[in-house]
């Protein structure tokens, strides 16, 4: 879709304007490139996607763009149940994956326990307060990239597309051997679950942040229960459980999940209207859906 490029905020210098024009034309590509440039030279810099989102937002809309992007982290009035889903849902899912692996012959190491609450709390605190932990990616993935992908394609394809790039971003970690390559598939699957929760909470990056922390902490405890081949098989068990949950989530509203923004029967008057209203105030006007999957109005 053709868009009208606005002048770069705060400056009309030809180089600044040229950079602004390029980023405005390809905002997602710019985000992807800047994310890799920031993240990969350091092995893998967890805040890289968020820093990239802030850089691109600053180029596009100056301080106002940065402020509005950061505002997504303050969407907290979403209902207690979504805090429960974000914080306890991953623990229950990971426990189910452990049970599945044990049922198929996995052996928990002696002296280990899935219900090691002090260790779970310690890992969760490290995720929340350690700026070099996974949850600090979320301003980039869900705050910046996902709303723009939803402008262009269906919620399912937006989730899978973001998930594939999210997995690609982890390549240095896979290549170093710190995490098995199969984790890339897990990342793609849980991207669907992040989209479902993110949109149900009106685009709250805060909830996505807490969910990411809970996933990393609970999975961290669970993976340490096993050794050798069972540790890799634990990732497969997580994939099976996450895929089953994603299949149910998508299956319950399959038609909605596969609708593109341009579908004439989608929006406020559709037979199955979006079950949420995404806050798109931080997205440039040309990127805001018109009665699209985000349930926003034309601005």
C-alpha positions as CSV (number, residue, x, y, z in Angstrom):
1,X,0.0,0.0,0.0
2,X,1.4,3.4,-0.9
3,X,2.0,5.8,1.9
4,X,2.8,9.4,2.1
5,X,6.2,10.1,3.7
6,X,6.2,12.9,6.2
7,X,9.3,15.1,6.8
8,X,11.8,13.8,9.3
9,X,10.9,15.2,12.8
10,X,13.2,18.0,13.9
11,X,15.4,18.3,10.9
12,X,15.3,18.9,7.1
13,X,18.9,18.0,6.5
14,X,19.1,15.9,3.3
15,X,20.8,12.9,4.9
16,X,18.4,12.9,7.8
17,X,15.5,13.2,5.5
18,X,16.8,10.4,3.3
19,X,17.2,8.1,6.2
20,X,13.8,8.9,7.4
21,X,12.3,8.2,4.0
22,X,14.0,4.8,3.8
23,X,12.8,3.8,7.2
24,X,9.3,5.1,6.6
25,X,9.0,3.1,3.4
26,X,10.3,-0.1,5.0
27,X,9.7,0.1,8.8
28,X,9.7,-3.6,9.4
29,X,12.8,-4.3,7.3
30,X,14.6,-1.4,9.0
31,X,13.6,-2.8,12.4
32,X,14.9,-6.3,11.4
33,X,18.2,-5.0,10.1
34,X,18.9,-2.7,13.1
35,X,17.9,-5.5,15.5
36,X,20.6,-7.9,14.0
37,X,23.2,-5.1,13.8
38,X,22.7,-4.3,17.5
39,X,22.3,-7.8,18.8
40,X,24.7,-10.1,16.9
41,X,28.1,-8.4,17.4
42,X,27.7,-9.2,21.1
43,X,26.8,-12.8,20.6
44,X,23.2,-12.1,21.3
45,X,22.1,-9.0,23.1
46,X,18.7,-9.6,24.7
47,X,17.6,-5.9,24.7
48,X,18.6,-5.6,21.0
49,X,15.1,-5.8,19.5
50,X,13.8,-3.2,22.0
51,X,16.8,-0.9,21.3
52,X,16.2,-1.3,17.6
53,X,12.5,-0.5,18.0
54,X,13.4,2.7,19.9
55,X,15.9,3.7,17.2
56,X,13.5,3.2,14.4
57,X,10.7,5.0,16.3
58,X,13.0,7.9,16.9
59,X,13.9,8.1,13.2
60,X,10.3,8.0,12.2
61,X,8.7,10.2,14.8
62,X,11.4,11.7,17.1
63,X,10.7,11.9,20.8
64,X,7.0,11.5,20.3
65,X,7.5,8.2,18.7
66,X,9.8,7.0,21.5
67,X,7.3,8.1,24.2
68,X,4.4,6.5,22.5
69,X,6.2,3.2,22.0
70,X,7.3,3.2,25.7
71,X,3.7,3.8,26.7
72,X,2.9,0.3,25.7
73,X,4.8,-0.9,28.7
74,X,2.4,1.0,31.0
75,X,-0.8,-0.8,29.8
76,X,-1.5,-2.6,33.1
77,X,-5.3,-2.4,33.6
78,X,-6.1,-5.6,31.7
79,X,-7.9,-7.7,34.4
80,X,-6.4,-9.9,37.0
81,X,-7.0,-13.1,34.9
82,X,-4.4,-12.0,32.4
83,X,-1.8,-11.6,35.1
84,X,-2.7,-15.2,36.2
85,X,-2.5,-16.4,32.6
86,X,0.9,-14.7,32.0
87,X,2.5,-15.7,35.3
88,X,1.0,-19.1,36.1
89,X,0.0,-20.4,32.6
90,X,3.7,-21.1,31.6
91,X,4.3,-22.9,34.9
92,X,1.3,-25.2,34.3
93,X,2.3,-25.8,30.6
94,X,5.9,-26.6,31.5
95,X,4.7,-29.0,34.3
96,X,2.6,-30.7,31.7
97,X,5.6,-31.1,29.4
98,X,7.7,-32.6,32.2
99,X,4.9,-35.1,32.9
100,X,4.7,-35.9,29.2
101,X,8.5,-36.6,29.0
102,X,8.5,-38.7,32.2
103,X,5.5,-40.7,30.9
104,X,7.6,-41.5,27.8
105,X,10.6,-42.6,29.7
106,X,12.4,-39.4,30.7
107,X,14.3,-39.7,34.0
108,X,14.4,-36.8,36.4
109,X,17.9,-36.4,38.0
110,X,18.1,-37.5,41.7
111,X,17.5,-34.7,44.1
112,X,15.8,-32.5,41.5
113,X,12.3,-31.2,41.8
114,X,10.0,-29.3,39.5
115,X,8.5,-27.6,42.6
116,X,11.8,-25.9,43.6
117,X,10.0,-22.7,44.4
118,X,13.1,-20.8,45.6
119,X,14.9,-21.6,42.4
120,X,11.9,-20.7,40.3
121,X,11.6,-17.3,42.1
122,X,15.3,-16.7,41.7
123,X,15.2,-17.3,38.0
124,X,12.0,-15.2,37.6
125,X,13.7,-12.3,39.4
126,X,16.8,-12.6,37.2
127,X,14.5,-12.4,34.1
128,X,12.6,-9.4,35.4
129,X,15.4,-7.3,36.9
130,X,18.3,-8.4,34.6
131,X,18.2,-6.1,31.6
132,X,20.2,-8.7,29.7
133,X,17.5,-11.3,30.0
134,X,14.9,-12.5,27.5
135,X,11.9,-10.4,28.5
136,X,13.7,-7.2,27.7
137,X,13.2,-8.1,24.0
138,X,9.5,-7.6,24.2
139,X,9.3,-3.9,23.4
140,X,10.7,-4.8,20.0
141,X,8.8,-8.0,19.2
142,X,5.3,-7.2,20.6
143,X,5.6,-3.5,21.0
144,X,6.9,-2.6,17.6
145,X,6.9,-5.4,15.1
146,X,3.6,-7.3,15.8
147,X,1.2,-4.4,15.4
148,X,2.8,-3.6,12.0
149,X,2.6,-7.2,10.9
150,X,-1.0,-7.3,11.9
151,X,-1.6,-4.3,9.5
152,X,-0.4,-6.4,6.6
153,X,-1.6,-10.0,7.2
154,X,-3.7,-12.3,9.3
155,X,-3.0,-12.8,13.0
156,X,-1.8,-16.3,12.4
157,X,0.6,-15.4,9.6
158,X,1.8,-12.3,11.6
159,X,2.5,-14.6,14.6
160,X,4.4,-17.2,12.4
161,X,6.3,-14.5,10.5
162,X,7.4,-12.8,13.7
163,X,8.2,-16.2,15.2
164,X,10.5,-17.2,12.4
165,X,12.5,-14.0,12.7
166,X,12.5,-14.3,16.5
167,X,14.0,-17.8,16.0
168,X,16.5,-16.5,13.4
169,X,17.6,-13.8,15.9
170,X,18.6,-16.7,18.3
171,X,21.0,-18.3,15.8
172,X,24.2,-17.1,17.7
173,X,22.8,-18.9,20.8
174,X,22.1,-22.0,18.8
175,X,25.4,-22.0,17.1
176,X,27.3,-21.6,20.4
177,X,25.6,-24.8,21.7
178,X,24.1,-22.9,24.7
179,X,20.6,-23.9,23.4
180,X,19.7,-26.7,21.0
181,X,18.5,-25.8,17.6
182,X,15.1,-27.3,18.2
183,X,14.3,-24.4,20.5
184,X,13.8,-22.4,17.3
185,X,10.7,-24.3,16.6
186,X,9.5,-23.7,20.1
187,X,10.0,-20.0,19.6
188,X,7.8,-20.0,16.5
189,X,5.0,-21.9,18.2
190,X,4.9,-19.8,21.4
191,X,4.8,-16.7,19.1
192,X,1.2,-17.6,18.5
193,X,0.5,-17.7,22.2
194,X,2.1,-14.4,22.8
195,X,0.0,-12.8,20.0
196,X,-3.2,-14.2,21.6
197,X,-2.4,-12.8,25.1
198,X,-1.0,-9.6,23.7
199,X,-4.1,-8.8,21.8
200,X,-6.5,-9.8,24.5
201,X,-4.7,-7.4,26.8
202,X,-5.1,-4.4,24.4
203,X,-1.4,-4.5,23.3
204,X,0.2,-4.6,26.7
205,X,3.9,-5.1,26.5
206,X,4.0,-5.3,30.2
207,X,2.0,-8.5,30.2
208,X,4.1,-9.9,27.4
209,X,7.2,-9.1,29.5
210,X,5.9,-10.9,32.5
211,X,4.8,-13.9,30.4
212,X,8.2,-14.1,28.8
213,X,9.9,-14.0,32.2
214,X,7.6,-16.8,33.5
215,X,8.3,-19.0,30.5
216,X,12.0,-18.6,30.8
217,X,12.1,-19.2,34.5
218,X,9.8,-22.2,34.6
219,X,11.4,-23.8,31.5
220,X,14.8,-23.1,33.0
221,X,13.9,-25.1,36.1
222,X,12.3,-27.9,34.1
223,X,15.2,-28.4,31.7
224,X,17.7,-28.7,34.6
225,X,15.7,-31.7,35.9
226,X,17.1,-33.8,33.0
227,X,20.5,-34.7,31.7
228,X,21.9,-36.0,28.4
229,X,19.4,-36.8,25.7
230,X,16.5,-36.2,28.0
231,X,17.4,-32.5,28.2
232,X,17.0,-32.2,24.4
233,X,13.8,-34.2,24.5
234,X,12.5,-31.8,27.1
235,X,12.4,-29.2,24.4
236,X,10.4,-31.5,22.2
237,X,7.9,-32.1,25.0
238,X,7.6,-28.3,25.4
239,X,6.9,-28.0,21.7
240,X,4.2,-30.7,21.9
241,X,2.4,-29.0,24.8
242,X,2.8,-25.5,23.3
243,X,1.5,-26.7,19.9
244,X,-1.5,-28.3,21.5
245,X,-2.4,-25.1,23.3
246,X,-1.8,-23.0,20.2
247,X,-4.0,-25.4,18.2
248,X,-6.9,-25.0,20.7
249,X,-6.4,-21.2,20.7
250,X,-6.4,-20.9,17.0
251,X,-9.0,-23.6,16.4
252,X,-11.6,-21.9,18.6
253,X,-11.6,-18.8,16.3
254,X,-9.9,-20.3,13.1
255,X,-11.8,-18.0,10.8
256,X,-10.7,-14.9,12.7
257,X,-7.1,-16.0,13.0
258,X,-6.8,-16.5,9.2
259,X,-8.5,-13.3,8.1
260,X,-6.5,-10.7,6.4
261,X,-7.0,-7.0,7.3
262,X,-8.5,-6.2,3.9
263,X,-11.3,-8.7,4.2
264,X,-14.5,-6.7,3.6
265,X,-16.4,-8.8,6.2
266,X,-13.8,-8.2,8.9
267,X,-14.1,-5.5,11.5
268,X,-16.9,-4.1,13.7
269,X,-19.6,-5.6,11.5
270,X,-18.0,-9.0,10.9
271,X,-19.8,-12.1,12.0
272,X,-17.0,-12.8,14.3
273,X,-15.6,-9.4,15.4
274,X,-12.1,-9.2,17.0
275,X,-12.3,-10.3,20.6
276,X,-10.1,-7.3,21.7
277,X,-9.3,-3.8,20.8
278,X,-5.6,-3.2,20.3
279,X,-4.1,0.2,21.4
280,X,-2.4,1.4,18.3
281,X,-1.7,4.9,19.4
282,X,2.1,4.3,19.1
283,X,1.8,3.1,15.5
284,X,2.3,5.7,12.7
285,X,-0.9,6.6,11.0
286,X,0.0,4.9,7.8
287,X,0.5,1.6,9.7
288,X,-2.8,1.6,11.7
289,X,-5.3,-1.0,10.5
290,X,-8.6,0.1,9.1
291,X,-11.0,-2.3,10.8
292,X,-8.2,-4.9,10.6
293,X,-7.1,-7.6,12.9
294,X,-6.2,-5.1,15.6
295,X,-9.8,-3.9,15.8
296,X,-8.7,-0.3,15.4
297,X,-10.5,2.4,13.6
298,X,-9.1,4.5,10.7
299,X,-6.9,7.4,12.1
